[in-house]
Amino acid sequence: MTRQTLSLTDALHAYVVANGSEPDDLVRDLIAETAAVLPDDAVMQVAPEQAALLTLLTRITGARRAVEIGTFTGLSSIAIARGLADGGRLTCFDVSEEFTSIARRYWRRGGLEDRVELRIGPAAETLAALPEEPHLDLTFIDADKTGYLGYWEAIVPRTRPGGLILVDNVLRHGRVLNPDPDDAGTLAIVEFNRRVLADDRVESMMLPIADGLTLARRL
């Protein structure tokens, strides 16, 4: 027995996915199309088990007002939208018309268009249009890493007490342990992780799923 999270082989990862909520045809087709059409960028898509976790957490919190920063081809937005309570709404922020055009097709196919609003433009600017009062139930951040701190500071005050903020890629494939990171993204994530840990507005933990996922609950 060990207290450490297991390092997953391909076979063990497949077992984990197979023993959770199974991806349906919509999700499988989106994963396959993203890999085929955008082979160099497909790594930006969340893992299947992350998508299942996003749906579950959205349902557990009873979220009705959700935000996603970084939509890519739409897998995480589908996961969140499917978990929203009746009348819930997900607002997605992204800069790419190309990537999100795929997301739009799959929202339409999945009957999710009435739950999702897409705002194109730099999130550092477009987030400012959100109401300033604490109203968000759930936020998922998965965008440019150098922008994380700015997104965090925009979202935390807008999150209701008990609301969740989920942040992807906080391990940077292990590069956060490099004592002298040589890329701006890793430097930004190291600083982001430090700031979240010290933020007394939230309680947080880091979950070693995929490339690392921070879960923070607004106090």
ZIBELUR-V525337 format. One line per field, one symbol per residue. psi: psi as a letter, one per 20 degrees, with the letter a starting at -180 (. if undefined). A space follows every 50 residues. Layout:
psi = ???
//
This chain:
psi = qqiqpqpprgghghggghjaoppahggghggggghghmhiihiipqqhhg ghgggghgghikphoqqponhcjighhggghhiqrpjrpppppriohggi hgggghgghjkjhiipppoprphhghhiiqqhqoiphppppmbphiighg gghhgghjpqpiqqppprkiilkiiiipimqjqhggghhghghghghioj irprqppmpdkpoppppp.
//
